[in-house]
Amino acid sequence: MARRTEAGWILAQHADRDPEFQRQALELLMAAVDAGEAPAWQLAYLTDRCRVAAGQPQVYGTQYDSDGFADNLRPYPIEDPEGLDARRAAVELEPHAEYDRRMRSS
């Protein structure tokens, strides 16, 4: 089951040209996470992707923007930055500082 949900998540996560599809996938993924059929970190990534596309601050700090140079890589705006690491921990993501280091070293 995990492989199927991950494949669906990857498709939705990268369907930036079809925001309606992403929003529908987000609804389905919420139900799957609630039912224990998908991991919460997938929901975190897709939530942020949908919010960034809608011009809203992200919740989990998973989405970054760049002008093509690693030195200019930065997260899109984050809602309630003080509570970020607690929200990330709740969905089994590492602290944002660690994620940020990993993103910048890629």
C-alpha positions in Angstrom: 0.0 0.0 0.0 2.8 2.5 0.8 4.2 2.3 -2.7 0.9 3.1 -4.2 0.3 6.0 -2.0 3.8 7.3 -2.6 3.4 7.1 -6.3 0.1 9.0 -6.1 1.7 11.6 -3.8 4.7 12.1 -6.2 2.3 12.7 -9.1 0.2 15.2 -7.1 3.3 16.9 -5.7 4.6 17.6 -9.1 1.4 18.5 -10.9 2.0 22.2 -10.5 0.3 23.0 -13.8 -3.0 21.5 -12.4 -3.7 23.1 -9.0 -7.2 21.8 -9.0 -5.9 18.3 -9.2 -3.4 19.0 -6.4 -6.2 20.3 -4.2 -8.3 17.2 -4.9 -5.3 15.0 -4.2 -4.7 16.9 -0.9 -8.3 16.1 0.2 -7.8 12.4 -0.6 -4.4 12.4 1.1 -5.9 13.9 4.2 -8.3 11.0 4.4 -5.6 8.5 3.7 -3.4 9.9 6.5 -6.4 9.9 8.9 -7.0 6.2 8.0 -3.4 5.4 8.6 -2.9 4.5 4.9 -0.3 7.2 4.1 2.4 9.0 6.1 1.8 12.5 7.5 5.0 13.8 6.0 3.4 13.4 2.5 0.5 15.5 3.6 2.9 18.2 4.9 4.7 18.4 1.6 1.5 18.6 -0.5 -0.1 21.0 1.9 2.9 23.4 1.5 2.9 22.9 -2.3 -0.8 23.8 -2.5 -0.4 26.8 -0.2 2.6 28.2 -2.1 0.7 27.8 -5.4 -2.2 29.7 -3.9 0.0 32.5 -2.7 -0.3 31.6 1.0 2.5 31.0 3.5 3.5 27.4 3.9 2.9 25.5 7.1 5.9 23.0 7.2 8.7 24.9 5.4 9.2 22.2 2.8 9.1 24.4 -0.3 12.0 26.5 -1.5 12.6 29.0 -4.2 15.8 29.8 -6.1 17.0 32.0 -8.9 19.1 29.1 -10.1 22.0 29.6 -7.7 22.4 27.6 -4.5 23.5 30.7 -2.6 20.1 32.2 -3.3 18.0 29.2 -2.2 15.4 30.2 0.3 12.1 28.9 1.7 8.9 30.4 0.6 7.2 32.4 3.4 6.3 30.3 6.5 3.3 30.7 8.7 4.0 31.0 12.4 7.8 30.4 12.1 8.1 30.0 15.9 5.9 26.9 15.8 7.6 25.4 12.7 9.7 22.7 14.3 6.8 21.5 16.5 4.6 21.2 13.4 7.4 19.4 11.5 8.0 17.0 14.4 4.2 16.2 14.5 4.5 14.8 10.9 7.9 13.1 11.5 10.0 15.7 9.6 13.4 16.7 10.9 13.9 20.2 12.4 13.9 22.9 9.8 17.5 23.9 10.3 18.6 20.4 9.4 16.3 20.4 6.3 17.6 23.8 5.3 21.2 22.5 5.5 20.3 19.5 3.4 18.5 21.6 0.8 21.4 24.0 0.5 23.9 21.1 0.1 22.0 19.5 -2.7 
